[in-house]
């Protein structure tokens, strides 16, 4: 079976082959690629991988010719994907051969639909001649283009990651109205204020809805995304497929003896949806009882303000976070760690006393899966698909989060009122949807989060029990062999035109 994977990034194994710096994003894609290599003989997949690069990338040759597609064959050592692909032996019996395609797309401007993207997808399809296409992610221009040009829509699979329509609704994350509307010099020059960021997600959400309306198949991981997909396209074939994580997270286990008891780790906080502001307000109220409290955040700092360059680069959200740190007495307690490799992320999980997912909306965050797989005590918002990953009171603690994030539980997922009646609502009208802006909502959610953290820390034995249960749960959810087998079964079912 010839299967084309349409990815959102250049996978690390491809980056290594090309001598490029690898991305730390979408690590689960590397997990399933590893399985495809290891089980190449039994699965019978002939794999093609397509990925975007900047239109001016040297791979594409003429920087003016955005429809250029760079193709090459990569031999991956069969025994392990840790060995650089370019060092593979030439004996085909010892290698797994993957056909790769780079195409031009503004990867940081996913809200823009290039005029040339459909022609790029046609060239890839014509060259590889796939039996089916698996698009990883719903809201990207290349996904919509593939859904439009591939002749047999029943052999197109769209994989749910986030749910952009819901991200758009929850993007403002209860920020005070003045912060939502503020525009710093950086925001003005980059045309990237908070409201402009939200508008971009509204466009991506429309693209997502269009892709789902065309594709014959969708794979997802939660009842939350299933309800959404089937509301958009009632006749679509939906398959549940859990994700496999990066290799290093399947090794080692959190221990209370090796952690900083009152330290909190957050995996991402570079835009409002990730909800760091909820945590900062909650932390201010916790300081009296936990004077050793520390917060560590993966990713570049939004709050540095020492040099003129740093001041000029400050976003409105960064300014708000900096103000909160000062107002809540958290100076010297909030540490931005920069971009982290998988191993560095793992070290932070194992070192922290608590992992917190405080987003205003998520479908199934891999960071939460990574923390659970390592047995780290977890507190997370009860929004989106999170209750499918973590059982409240068993694997950790859920707190009531952003109302615009569609609060749900394990028995009720009614999202039709949030989607709205017109699924093709023009992007420039989405801001007319009501948003939660009252200051009281922000503080109520922060208090909910603070209460959950306090509950976790008051009884140390409870953290151990939660961590052990979370680890057991995540080992089943993210079991690599099971997930890869399920994926190949889905491919066979799509080819046969049936449901599992």
C-alpha positions as CSV (number, residue, x, y, z in Angstrom):
1,X,0.0,0.0,0.0
2,X,1.4,3.4,-1.0
3,X,0.6,6.0,1.7
4,X,1.5,9.7,1.5
5,X,1.9,11.5,4.8
6,X,1.3,15.2,4.5
7,X,3.1,16.7,7.5
8,X,3.3,20.2,9.0
9,X,7.0,20.1,9.6
10,X,10.2,18.5,8.3
11,X,10.5,15.4,10.5
12,X,13.8,15.2,12.5
13,X,14.9,12.1,10.7
14,X,14.6,14.0,7.4
15,X,16.2,17.1,8.8
16,X,19.2,14.9,9.8
17,X,19.4,13.4,6.3
18,X,19.5,17.0,4.9
19,X,21.9,18.3,7.5
20,X,19.3,20.7,8.8
21,X,18.3,21.7,12.4
22,X,15.5,19.5,13.6
23,X,12.2,20.9,14.9
24,X,11.1,19.9,18.4
25,X,7.4,20.2,17.4
26,X,5.1,17.4,16.5
27,X,7.3,14.8,18.3
28,X,4.6,12.1,18.0
29,X,5.2,12.1,14.2
30,X,8.7,10.8,14.9
31,X,7.2,8.1,17.1
32,X,5.0,6.7,14.3
33,X,7.8,7.0,11.8
34,X,10.0,4.9,14.1
35,X,7.3,2.3,14.1
36,X,7.0,2.3,10.3
37,X,10.7,1.6,10.0
38,X,10.8,-1.0,12.7
39,X,7.8,-2.9,11.4
40,X,8.5,-2.3,7.7
41,X,8.1,-5.9,6.6
42,X,4.9,-6.7,8.4
43,X,3.0,-3.5,7.7
44,X,3.7,-3.5,3.9
45,X,3.6,0.3,3.7
46,X,5.5,2.2,0.9
47,X,5.8,5.5,2.6
48,X,6.0,9.0,1.1
49,X,6.4,12.1,3.3
50,X,5.6,15.6,2.2
51,X,6.5,18.7,4.3
52,X,6.5,22.5,3.9
53,X,9.6,24.7,3.7
54,X,9.8,28.4,3.3
55,X,9.2,29.4,-0.4
56,X,12.7,30.8,-0.6
57,X,14.4,27.7,0.8
58,X,17.4,26.6,-1.1
59,X,15.9,23.1,-1.5
60,X,13.4,24.5,-3.9
61,X,15.9,26.1,-6.2
62,X,14.5,29.2,-7.8
63,X,13.1,31.3,-5.0
64,X,10.6,32.9,-7.3
65,X,9.1,29.5,-8.4
66,X,6.9,28.6,-5.4
67,X,5.5,25.6,-7.1
68,X,8.9,23.9,-7.2
69,X,8.8,20.6,-5.3
70,X,12.1,19.1,-4.2
71,X,11.9,15.3,-4.1
72,X,14.4,12.7,-2.9
73,X,14.7,9.1,-1.7
74,X,15.9,8.5,1.9
75,X,17.2,5.2,3.1
76,X,16.6,4.8,6.8
77,X,18.5,2.1,8.8
78,X,16.1,-0.6,9.6
79,X,17.4,-1.4,13.1
80,X,17.0,2.1,14.5
81,X,16.0,5.6,13.5
82,X,18.6,7.0,15.9
83,X,21.3,6.4,13.3
84,X,21.5,9.3,10.9
85,X,19.7,8.5,7.7
86,X,22.5,9.8,5.5
87,X,24.7,7.1,7.0
88,X,22.5,4.3,6.1
89,X,23.8,1.3,4.3
90,X,23.0,1.0,0.6
91,X,21.7,-2.6,1.0
92,X,18.0,-2.2,0.6
93,X,17.3,-5.3,2.8
94,X,18.8,-3.3,5.7
95,X,17.0,-0.1,5.0
96,X,13.5,1.3,4.8
97,X,13.2,3.5,1.7
98,X,11.0,6.6,2.0
99,X,10.2,9.0,-0.8
100,X,10.3,12.6,0.5
101,X,8.9,15.9,-0.9
102,X,9.5,19.5,0.2
103,X,7.1,22.1,-1.1
104,X,6.9,25.9,-0.6
105,X,4.6,27.3,2.0
106,X,4.8,30.2,4.5
107,X,4.9,27.9,7.6
108,X,4.6,30.7,10.0
109,X,1.6,32.2,8.1
110,X,-0.8,29.2,8.0
111,X,-3.8,31.6,7.6
112,X,-2.6,32.5,4.1
113,X,-3.7,30.2,1.3
114,X,-1.1,30.4,-1.5
115,X,-2.3,30.5,-5.1
116,X,0.3,27.9,-6.0
117,X,-0.3,25.4,-3.2
118,X,-2.8,23.2,-5.2
119,X,-0.3,22.8,-8.0
120,X,2.4,21.7,-5.6
121,X,0.1,19.1,-4.2
122,X,-0.8,17.9,-7.7
123,X,2.9,17.5,-8.5
124,X,3.5,15.4,-5.4
125,X,0.5,13.2,-6.0
126,X,1.3,12.7,-9.7
127,X,4.9,11.6,-8.8
128,X,4.2,9.4,-5.8
129,X,0.8,8.0,-7.0
130,X,-0.4,7.2,-3.4
131,X,-3.2,4.8,-2.7
132,X,-4.3,7.1,0.1
133,X,-3.2,10.3,1.7
134,X,-3.0,10.9,5.5
135,X,-3.0,14.7,6.3
136,X,-1.6,15.4,9.8
137,X,-3.4,18.5,10.9
138,X,-6.6,20.1,9.7
139,X,-6.1,23.9,9.4
140,X,-3.1,24.2,7.1
141,X,-3.3,25.4,3.5
142,X,-1.6,22.2,2.2
143,X,-4.3,20.1,3.9
144,X,-7.1,22.0,2.3
145,X,-5.3,22.0,-1.1
146,X,-4.8,18.2,-0.9
147,X,-8.5,17.7,0.0
148,X,-9.4,19.7,-3.0
149,X,-7.1,18.1,-5.6
150,X,-7.0,14.5,-4.6
151,X,-9.4,12.7,-7.0
152,X,-10.8,10.2,-4.5
153,X,-12.0,12.0,-1.4
154,X,-12.8,8.6,0.2
155,X,-9.1,7.9,0.3
156,X,-8.2,11.1,2.1
157,X,-7.7,11.0,5.9
158,X,-7.6,14.2,7.9
159,X,-6.0,13.9,11.3
160,X,-7.3,16.1,14.1
161,X,-4.8,17.8,16.3
162,X,-6.2,20.9,17.8
163,X,-9.7,22.0,17.0
164,X,-9.2,25.4,15.5
165,X,-12.8,26.6,15.6
166,X,-12.7,26.0,19.4
167,X,-9.3,27.6,19.7
168,X,-10.7,30.7,18.0
169,X,-13.6,30.8,20.4
170,X,-11.3,30.4,23.5
171,X,-8.3,32.3,22.2
172,X,-8.7,35.4,24.4
173,X,-8.7,33.2,27.5
174,X,-10.5,35.7,29.7
175,X,-7.9,38.4,29.3
176,X,-9.0,41.9,30.5
177,X,-10.6,43.9,27.6
178,X,-7.8,46.5,27.8
179,X,-5.2,43.8,27.3
180,X,-7.1,42.2,24.4
181,X,-7.2,45.6,22.6
182,X,-3.7,46.9,23.4
183,X,-1.2,47.1,20.6
184,X,2.5,47.5,21.4
185,X,5.1,48.7,18.9
186,X,6.1,45.1,18.2
187,X,2.4,44.1,17.6
188,X,1.9,47.0,15.2
189,X,5.0,46.4,13.1
190,X,4.4,42.6,12.9
191,X,0.7,43.0,12.5
192,X,0.4,40.5,15.3
193,X,-1.7,42.0,18.1
194,X,-3.8,39.7,20.3
195,X,-6.9,40.4,18.3
196,X,-5.0,39.9,15.0
197,X,-3.7,36.6,16.3
198,X,-7.3,35.6,17.0
199,X,-8.4,36.7,13.5
200,X,-5.7,34.4,12.0
201,X,-7.0,31.5,14.0
202,X,-10.5,32.3,12.7
203,X,-9.2,32.0,9.1
204,X,-7.5,28.7,10.0
205,X,-10.7,27.5,11.6
206,X,-12.6,28.2,8.4
207,X,-9.9,26.3,6.4
208,X,-10.3,23.4,8.9
209,X,-14.0,23.2,8.4
210,X,-13.6,23.2,4.6
211,X,-11.1,20.4,4.8
212,X,-13.3,18.3,7.0
213,X,-16.3,18.9,4.7
214,X,-14.3,17.5,1.7
215,X,-12.4,14.6,3.3
216,X,-14.0,11.2,3.4
217,X,-12.2,10.1,6.6
218,X,-11.0,11.7,9.8
219,X,-8.9,10.3,12.7
220,X,-9.1,11.8,16.2
221,X,-8.4,11.0,19.8
222,X,-11.3,12.4,21.9
223,X,-15.0,12.5,22.1
224,X,-14.6,16.2,21.9
225,X,-13.0,16.2,18.4
226,X,-15.4,13.4,17.2
227,X,-18.4,15.5,18.1
228,X,-16.9,18.4,16.2
229,X,-15.9,16.4,13.1
230,X,-19.3,14.8,12.8
231,X,-21.1,18.1,13.3
232,X,-19.1,19.5,10.4
233,X,-19.4,16.5,8.1
234,X,-22.1,14.0,9.3
235,X,-21.3,11.4,6.6
236,X,-17.5,11.3,7.4
237,X,-15.9,8.0,8.5
238,X,-14.4,8.8,11.9
239,X,-11.6,6.6,13.4
240,X,-10.1,6.8,16.9
241,X,-6.3,6.7,16.8
242,X,-4.2,7.6,19.8
243,X,-0.8,9.1,19.4
244,X,2.7,7.6,20.1
245,X,5.1,9.9,21.8
246,X,8.8,10.5,21.4
247,X,11.0,7.5,22.5
248,X,12.6,9.1,25.6
249,X,9.3,9.6,27.4
250,X,8.8,5.8,27.6
251,X,11.8,5.6,29.9
252,X,12.3,6.6,33.6
253,X,9.7,7.6,36.1
254,X,9.0,10.7,38.3
255,X,10.0,10.3,42.0
256,X,9.1,12.7,44.9
257,X,12.6,12.2,46.2
258,X,14.2,13.6,43.0
259,X,11.9,16.7,42.5
260,X,11.5,20.2,43.8
261,X,8.4,19.7,45.8
262,X,6.7,23.1,45.1
263,X,8.0,23.7,41.6
264,X,5.6,23.9,38.6
265,X,6.4,23.1,35.0
266,X,4.5,24.5,32.1
267,X,5.3,23.2,28.6
268,X,4.3,26.3,26.6
269,X,3.1,29.8,27.2
270,X,3.8,31.9,24.2
271,X,0.3,33.0,23.4
272,X,-2.9,33.6,25.5
273,X,-4.6,30.3,24.8
274,X,-1.9,28.5,26.9
275,X,-3.2,30.3,29.9
276,X,0.0,31.2,31.8
277,X,-1.9,34.3,33.2
278,X,-4.3,32.0,35.1
279,X,-1.3,30.3,36.8
280,X,0.4,33.5,37.7
281,X,-2.6,34.8,39.5
282,X,-3.1,31.5,41.2
283,X,0.5,31.4,42.2
284,X,0.3,34.8,43.9
285,X,-2.3,33.5,46.2
286,X,-0.2,30.4,47.0
287,X,3.0,32.1,48.0
288,X,2.0,32.6,51.6
289,X,1.7,28.9,52.2
290,X,4.5,27.8,49.7
291,X,7.3,30.4,49.9
292,X,9.6,28.1,47.9
293,X,7.2,28.1,44.9
294,X,8.9,28.2,41.5
295,X,7.4,28.2,38.0
296,X,9.4,27.0,35.0
297,X,8.1,27.5,31.5
298,X,9.4,25.9,28.3
299,X,10.0,28.3,25.4
300,X,11.4,31.8,24.8
301,X,10.7,34.5,27.3
302,X,8.0,37.0,26.6
303,X,8.8,39.1,29.6
304,X,12.5,40.1,29.2
305,X,12.7,43.9,29.4
306,X,16.3,44.8,30.2
307,X,17.6,46.0,26.9
308,X,16.2,48.4,24.3
309,X,15.8,45.5,21.8
310,X,13.9,43.4,24.4
311,X,11.6,46.4,25.1
312,X,10.9,46.8,21.4
313,X,10.1,43.1,21.0
314,X,7.6,43.1,23.8
315,X,4.1,41.9,22.8
316,X,0.9,43.0,24.5
317,X,0.6,39.5,26.1
318,X,4.2,39.6,27.2
319,X,3.7,43.0,28.9
320,X,0.6,41.6,30.7
321,X,2.6,38.6,32.0
322,X,5.4,40.9,33.2
323,X,2.9,43.1,35.0
324,X,1.3,40.1,36.6
325,X,4.6,38.7,37.8
326,X,5.3,42.0,39.5
327,X,1.8,42.4,40.9
328,X,1.7,38.9,42.3
329,X,5.1,39.1,43.9
330,X,6.6,36.5,41.6
331,X,9.8,38.3,40.7
332,X,12.6,35.7,40.5
333,X,10.2,32.8,40.6
334,X,9.1,32.5,36.9
335,X,11.8,31.1,34.7
336,X,11.6,30.8,30.9
337,X,13.8,28.0,29.8
338,X,14.1,28.6,26.0
339,X,13.6,26.0,23.4
340,X,14.1,22.5,24.8
341,X,14.9,19.2,23.2
342,X,12.9,16.1,24.1
343,X,15.6,15.0,26.6
344,X,15.6,18.5,28.2
345,X,11.8,18.5,28.4
346,X,12.0,15.1,30.1
347,X,14.5,16.4,32.6
348,X,12.1,19.3,33.5
349,X,9.1,16.9,33.9
350,X,11.2,14.7,36.3
351,X,12.5,17.7,38.3
352,X,9.2,19.5,38.8
353,X,6.8,18.9,41.7
354,X,3.8,19.4,39.5
355,X,2.9,19.7,35.8
356,X,0.1,22.1,35.0
357,X,-1.9,22.4,31.8
358,X,-3.8,25.7,32.2
359,X,-4.9,26.2,28.6
360,X,-8.2,27.8,27.7
361,X,-8.8,25.0,25.1
362,X,-6.9,21.8,24.1
363,X,-7.9,18.7,22.3
364,X,-5.4,16.2,23.6
365,X,-2.1,18.0,24.5
366,X,0.9,15.8,24.0
367,X,2.7,17.6,26.8
368,X,0.1,16.2,29.2
369,X,0.6,12.8,27.8
370,X,4.3,13.1,28.2
371,X,3.9,14.1,31.9
372,X,1.5,11.3,32.6
373,X,3.7,8.8,30.9
374,X,6.5,9.7,33.2
375,X,4.2,9.5,36.2
376,X,4.4,13.3,37.0
377,X,1.5,14.6,39.2
378,X,-0.7,16.6,36.9
379,X,-3.3,19.4,37.2
380,X,-5.2,20.3,34.1
381,X,-8.2,22.4,32.9
382,X,-11.4,20.6,32.3
383,X,-11.8,21.9,28.7
384,X,-11.9,20.3,25.3
385,X,-10.7,16.8,25.1
386,X,-8.6,16.8,28.2
387,X,-11.1,14.7,30.3
388,X,-10.5,11.9,27.8
389,X,-6.8,11.9,28.7
390,X,-6.9,12.4,32.5
391,X,-9.6,11.0,34.8
392,X,-10.3,13.5,37.5
393,X,-9.6,12.3,41.0
394,X,-7.8,9.2,39.6
395,X,-5.0,10.3,37.3
396,X,-4.7,13.8,38.7
397,X,-6.9,16.8,39.3
398,X,-9.1,18.7,36.7
399,X,-10.2,22.3,37.5
400,X,-13.0,24.2,35.8
401,X,-11.3,26.3,33.2
402,X,-12.3,28.8,30.5
403,X,-16.0,28.7,29.6
404,X,-15.2,29.5,26.0
405,X,-13.1,26.4,25.9
406,X,-16.2,24.3,26.0
407,X,-16.2,22.6,29.4
408,X,-17.2,19.0,29.1
409,X,-17.1,15.8,31.0
410,X,-17.0,12.1,30.2
411,X,-20.7,11.8,29.5
412,X,-21.7,15.1,27.8
413,X,-20.1,16.8,24.8
414,X,-22.6,19.2,23.4
415,X,-20.6,21.6,21.1
416,X,-23.2,22.4,18.5
417,X,-24.0,25.7,20.2
418,X,-20.4,26.7,20.0
419,X,-19.9,25.8,16.3
420,X,-22.8,28.0,15.3
421,X,-25.4,27.5,12.5
422,X,-23.2,28.7,9.6
423,X,-20.1,26.4,9.3
424,X,-18.7,28.5,6.5
425,X,-18.9,31.8,8.5
426,X,-16.5,34.3,6.8
427,X,-13.4,34.8,8.9
428,X,-14.0,38.6,9.2
429,X,-17.3,37.9,11.0
430,X,-16.1,35.5,13.6
431,X,-15.1,38.2,16.1
432,X,-18.8,39.0,16.4
433,X,-19.2,35.8,18.5
434,X,-19.5,36.6,22.2
435,X,-16.3,36.3,24.3
436,X,-15.9,35.9,28.0
437,X,-14.2,39.1,29.0
438,X,-15.3,39.8,32.6
439,X,-12.5,40.1,35.0
440,X,-14.4,38.0,37.5
441,X,-14.1,35.0,35.1
442,X,-10.4,35.3,35.0
443,X,-10.1,35.4,38.8
444,X,-12.6,32.6,39.3
445,X,-10.7,30.3,37.0
446,X,-7.4,31.3,38.7
447,X,-8.9,30.4,42.0
448,X,-10.1,27.1,40.7
449,X,-6.5,26.4,39.5
450,X,-5.0,27.5,42.8
451,X,-7.4,25.2,44.8
452,X,-6.4,22.3,42.6
453,X,-2.7,22.9,43.2
454,X,-3.2,23.3,46.9
455,X,-5.2,20.1,47.0
456,X,-2.3,18.3,45.2
457,X,0.4,19.7,47.5
458,X,-1.4,19.3,50.9
459,X,-1.0,15.5,50.8
460,X,2.3,14.3,49.3
461,X,1.1,10.7,49.2
462,X,-1.8,11.7,46.9
463,X,0.7,13.0,44.4
464,X,2.4,9.6,44.2
465,X,-0.9,7.8,43.8
466,X,-2.0,10.2,41.1
467,X,1.3,9.9,39.3
468,X,1.2,6.1,39.3
469,X,-2.4,6.0,38.0
470,X,-1.6,8.6,35.3
471,X,1.4,6.5,34.2
472,X,-0.7,3.3,33.9
473,X,-3.3,5.2,31.9
474,X,-0.8,6.8,29.6
475,X,1.0,3.6,28.9
476,X,-2.2,2.3,27.4
477,X,-3.1,5.4,25.6
478,X,0.4,5.9,24.0
479,X,1.4,2.3,23.5
480,X,3.4,2.5,20.3
481,X,2.8,-1.0,18.9
482,X,-0.9,-0.9,19.5
483,X,-1.3,2.6,18.0
484,X,0.7,1.7,14.9
485,X,-1.3,-1.5,14.4
486,X,-4.5,0.5,14.7
487,X,-3.2,3.0,12.1
488,X,-2.5,0.3,9.6
489,X,-6.0,-1.2,10.3
490,X,-7.5,2.2,9.6
491,X,-5.6,2.4,6.3
492,X,-6.9,-1.0,5.3
493,X,-10.5,0.0,6.3
494,X,-10.2,3.2,4.2
495,X,-9.0,1.2,1.2
496,X,-12.0,-1.2,1.6
497,X,-14.4,1.7,2.1
498,X,-15.6,0.4,5.5
499,X,-15.6,1.4,9.2
500,X,-13.7,-0.5,11.9
